[in-house]
Amino acid sequence: MEVGRHLTEKGVRDYQLVKLAIETGDQKAYAELMDHYRDSLYFMLLKMTNNPHDADDLTIEAFGKAFKKLHQYTPDYAFSTWLFRIASNNCIDFIRKKKKSALSNSDVTSDANLNTTIVESLPSSGLDPEEKIIKKQKIKMMRAVVEKLKPHYKTLIELRYFKEYSYEEISKELDIPLGTVKAQLFRAREFLSNVIKNMPEKY
C-alpha cells in the first residue's frame, strides 16, 4: 500500500509504525504510537467527560479498540485522525450509557457502570482462560507497551498478571472498590489481548 502524498511527515512516521506493528508485532511500534498520542487523547477525553478516572479508562479503551482494528487503517488520512475518531465515538457511547444508567438508577452510580454484567461474572480469584493466555505470553515481552500506560494501570496489570492477585486482594491493596478493579482489569485485558493478537507466532 502506497503512503498517501497528502500525509505530513508525522503522518508518514505513524503509518510506518502501524505497518511495523501489524507485520512484525513489534511492541516498540505500539509503544511509540501510544507515546505520541496518549496525553493528547487523555486531555480530549477529559474535556468530554470532565472526569479524570473516566478519561483514563477511555484512553486505554481507545487504544485497545484501535489496536484491534489496526489492519483496517489506511493512509488515506492521518493515523491520529483515525485514532481520535475511534476515541471520540467510544466516549460518546460511554456518556450515553452513563446517562441512561443514571436515569434508571437515581442512586449513586458507580464509575464502573459499563460492562457491569460482564465484570460481575468474572471469577474473583484464579485467572480465567483468556487471562492465562496473557500470562503465558509473558507481559515482559510487552513491557514497552505496558510502560506507556498510566502508573495506576501498570500497577493493576502487575498485581494481576505477575503476582496473580485476586480481584479482592487488588481491591484491598489499592483501596479501591471491587467493581472498579473488575471494570478496569476488564479494559486492561481487552487492551493486552488486542496487542497479543498481532504478536508473531514465535512468541
C-alpha positions as CSV (number, residue, x, y, z in Angstrom):
1,M,0.0,0.0,0.0
2,E,1.4,3.3,-1.0
3,V,1.6,6.1,1.6
4,G,-0.6,9.0,0.6
5,R,1.3,12.0,-0.5
6,H,-1.1,14.3,1.4
7,L,0.3,12.9,4.7
8,T,2.5,15.1,6.8
9,E,5.9,13.9,8.0
10,K,4.2,12.9,11.3
11,G,1.5,11.0,9.4
12,V,4.1,9.0,7.4
13,R,6.0,8.2,10.6
14,D,2.8,6.9,12.2
15,Y,1.9,4.8,9.1
16,Q,5.4,3.2,9.2
17,L,4.8,2.3,12.9
18,V,1.4,0.9,12.1
19,K,2.9,-1.3,9.4
20,L,5.7,-2.5,11.7
21,A,3.1,-3.3,14.4
22,I,0.9,-5.3,12.0
23,E,3.7,-7.1,10.1
24,T,6.1,-7.9,12.9
25,G,4.1,-7.4,16.1
26,D,6.9,-5.0,17.2
27,Q,6.0,-3.9,20.7
28,K,8.1,-0.8,20.4
29,A,5.9,0.3,17.5
30,Y,2.8,0.0,19.6
31,A,4.6,1.8,22.5
32,E,5.6,4.7,20.2
33,L,2.1,5.1,18.9
34,M,0.9,5.3,22.4
35,D,3.6,7.7,23.4
36,H,2.8,10.1,20.6
37,Y,-0.9,10.3,21.4
38,R,-1.7,9.1,25.0
39,D,-1.6,12.5,26.6
40,S,-3.4,14.5,23.9
41,L,-6.1,11.7,23.8
42,Y,-6.4,11.7,27.5
43,F,-7.0,15.5,27.6
44,M,-9.5,15.4,24.8
45,L,-11.5,12.7,26.7
46,L,-11.1,14.6,30.0
47,K,-12.7,17.6,28.3
48,M,-15.5,15.4,27.0
49,T,-16.2,13.6,30.3
50,N,-15.0,16.1,32.9
51,N,-13.9,13.1,34.9
52,P,-10.2,12.0,35.2
53,H,-11.0,8.4,36.1
54,D,-13.3,8.0,33.1
55,A,-10.8,9.7,30.8
56,D,-8.1,7.3,32.0
57,D,-10.3,4.3,31.3
58,L,-11.5,5.6,28.0
59,T,-7.9,6.3,26.9
60,I,-6.9,2.6,27.4
61,E,-10.1,1.5,25.7
62,A,-9.5,3.7,22.7
63,F,-6.0,2.3,22.2
64,G,-7.4,-1.2,22.7
65,K,-10.0,-0.7,20.0
66,A,-7.6,1.0,17.6
67,F,-5.0,-1.9,18.0
68,K,-7.8,-4.4,17.4
69,K,-8.7,-2.7,14.1
70,L,-5.1,-1.7,13.2
71,H,-5.3,-3.8,10.0
72,Q,-8.3,-1.6,8.8
73,Y,-6.3,1.6,8.9
74,T,-5.3,3.0,5.5
75,P,-3.0,6.0,4.8
76,D,-5.9,7.9,3.1
77,Y,-5.9,10.1,6.3
78,A,-3.6,10.5,9.3
79,F,-3.5,7.8,11.9
80,S,-4.1,10.5,14.6
81,T,-7.4,11.4,12.8
82,W,-8.5,7.8,12.8
83,L,-7.5,7.2,16.4
84,F,-9.2,10.3,17.7
85,R,-12.4,9.4,15.8
86,I,-12.4,5.9,17.5
87,A,-11.8,7.5,20.9
88,S,-14.5,10.2,20.4
89,N,-17.2,7.7,19.2
90,N,-16.4,5.4,22.1
91,C,-16.6,8.3,24.6
92,I,-20.0,9.4,23.2
93,D,-21.3,5.9,23.6
94,F,-19.9,5.8,27.2
95,I,-21.5,9.1,28.1
96,R,-24.9,8.0,26.6
97,K,-24.8,4.7,28.6
98,K,-23.8,6.5,31.7
99,K,-26.7,9.0,31.4
100,K,-29.1,6.1,30.7
101,S,-27.7,4.3,33.8
102,A,-28.1,7.4,35.9
103,L,-31.7,7.8,34.8
104,S,-32.6,4.2,35.6
105,N,-30.6,4.2,38.8
106,S,-31.1,7.6,40.5
107,D,-28.9,6.5,43.4
108,V,-25.1,6.9,43.3
109,T,-23.8,5.5,40.1
110,S,-20.5,3.6,40.1
111,D,-17.7,4.7,37.8
112,A,-17.7,1.1,36.7
113,N,-21.2,1.0,35.4
114,L,-20.1,-0.1,31.9
115,N,-19.6,-3.8,31.4
116,T,-21.3,-4.4,34.8
117,T,-22.9,-7.7,33.8
118,I,-19.6,-8.9,32.2
119,V,-17.3,-7.9,35.0
120,E,-19.6,-9.3,37.8
121,S,-19.4,-12.7,36.1
122,L,-15.6,-12.7,36.2
123,P,-14.1,-15.2,38.7
124,S,-12.7,-13.5,41.7
125,S,-9.5,-15.4,42.2
126,G,-7.8,-17.7,39.6
127,L,-7.0,-16.4,36.2
128,D,-9.6,-17.2,33.6
129,P,-8.7,-18.8,30.2
130,E,-8.1,-15.5,28.4
131,E,-6.0,-14.2,31.3
132,K,-4.0,-17.4,31.3
133,I,-3.1,-16.7,27.6
134,I,-2.0,-13.2,28.6
135,K,0.1,-14.6,31.4
136,K,1.6,-17.3,29.1
137,Q,2.6,-14.7,26.6
138,K,4.8,-13.1,29.3
139,I,3.8,-9.5,29.8
140,K,7.6,-8.8,29.9
141,M,7.5,-9.1,26.1
142,M,5.0,-6.2,26.1
143,R,6.9,-4.2,28.7
144,A,7.5,-1.4,26.2
145,V,3.7,-1.1,25.7
146,V,2.8,-1.5,29.4
147,E,5.4,1.1,30.4
148,K,3.4,3.7,28.4
149,L,0.3,3.2,30.5
150,K,-0.6,5.5,33.4
151,P,1.0,4.2,36.7
152,H,-2.4,3.1,38.0
153,Y,-2.9,0.7,35.1
154,K,0.6,-0.6,35.2
155,T,0.1,-1.5,38.9
156,L,-3.1,-3.2,38.2
157,I,-1.5,-5.3,35.4
158,E,1.5,-6.2,37.5
159,L,-0.6,-7.3,40.5
160,R,-3.0,-9.4,38.4
161,Y,-0.6,-11.0,35.8
162,F,2.7,-11.0,37.6
163,K,1.7,-11.6,41.2
164,E,-1.7,-13.2,40.3
165,Y,-3.6,-11.3,43.0
166,S,-7.4,-12.0,43.2
167,Y,-9.7,-9.0,42.5
168,E,-10.4,-8.8,46.2
169,E,-6.7,-8.7,47.1
170,I,-6.1,-5.9,44.5
171,S,-9.1,-4.0,45.9
172,K,-7.6,-4.2,49.4
173,E,-4.1,-3.4,48.2
174,L,-5.1,-0.3,46.2
175,D,-8.0,0.7,48.4
176,I,-10.5,0.9,45.5
177,P,-14.0,-0.6,45.1
178,L,-14.1,-4.2,43.8
179,G,-16.4,-3.2,40.9
180,T,-13.8,-0.6,39.8
181,V,-11.0,-3.2,39.9
182,K,-13.0,-5.6,37.8
183,A,-14.0,-3.0,35.3
184,Q,-10.5,-1.6,34.9
185,L,-8.9,-5.0,34.6
186,F,-11.6,-6.0,32.0
187,R,-10.4,-2.9,29.9
188,A,-6.8,-3.8,30.5
189,R,-7.4,-7.4,29.4
190,E,-9.1,-6.3,26.2
191,F,-6.2,-3.9,25.5
192,L,-3.5,-6.6,26.2
193,S,-5.4,-9.2,24.2
194,N,-5.5,-6.9,21.2
195,V,-1.8,-6.3,21.3
196,I,-1.1,-10.1,21.7
197,K,-3.2,-10.9,18.6
198,N,-0.6,-9.2,16.4
199,M,2.4,-10.8,18.1
200,P,4.4,-13.2,15.9
201,E,3.9,-16.9,16.4
202,K,7.4,-17.4,17.7
203,Y,6.4,-15.7,20.9
